[in-house]
């Protein structure tokens, strides 16, 4: 076990302060594995900037050497514990049972601050909120919206305790986080922001608990094309997209098509046989590093943002310290859930809860607004010229601005008071 924690007898709905700590034995073992690493050879006829075969050997080798010789986890660990007010709490999840979840609770000093739940996904973690904590909780002036920020970890992601039984997917995560916000923290009404699995979990929460989640914002929407029976005019636009779509809509469509034809293989493996993959990714730091590096390269707007080595390796550590498998299992669990608010159906039916949508050009699941409007009550939309799948990391100022603008709108104020 990588993480060293004093045994805690958690009481239901009573949070306990938590400090992240990875034991010395695991760090020593990791360094030894890095020293023994074996790398593949590149094909002679593949260009140096061609990533079509996967992560580039030179990039992974360089990062592995930095991880082994320079990277200071203890310094990163200390900074994380200073920047986040970390807790763990045991909650009862309807249809599943008890589960310990990790969260950070960053309160604003402003009496008018709005409770905001921030949810991330894979291959990220709660650290995606790192650059937006201060601007959201401590705005520069009284006229700028302030938030009580709650950053929750999915089971097996970062310090999130792994699920010990099968079946804990987005539906159960939504139920767990409702318990956290309402029954543990006392926020009867709140708003939520999500990307990746966080967006899907947020949508599930909205559908299950509209009386609590009064408005939401997503930077990714897992949306299907318009159907002939629900939105025939929008379907017509799609069929004639070469003539009727804007340049932005065409770009979104091309990005989505590329993802579905070239880049979604990981999703199928993790959703079908996560444990088989976990043997390799959970035992080899090089294996996990290569698996993640390729995703960061393809999903980020690398022309405008490059992850520093320390930031990238800390993201990898969030899954390496648990052996990767617990996070991978979330895929299979989510695919097997049959609830209407589950993965395969939550973005197929219309929901009236007010929604804000920010579109970043390198988001691979970049559903055009035309599509999203068929399943959501989109009251705020902002399109950005740069950014990708991790906007809170790549372009935090833009995401913060959108969150402030949307959640301080009259629409959201009315929803919170209605």
Beta strands, then each sheet from edge to edge (+ up, - down):
strand 1: 16-17
strand 2: 86-93
strand 3: 97-106
strand 4: 114-119
strand 5: 147-152
strand 6: 190-194
strand 7: 213-218
strand 8: 351-360
strand 9: 376-384
sheet 1: 1+ 2- 3+ 5- 4- 6- 7- 8- 9-
end
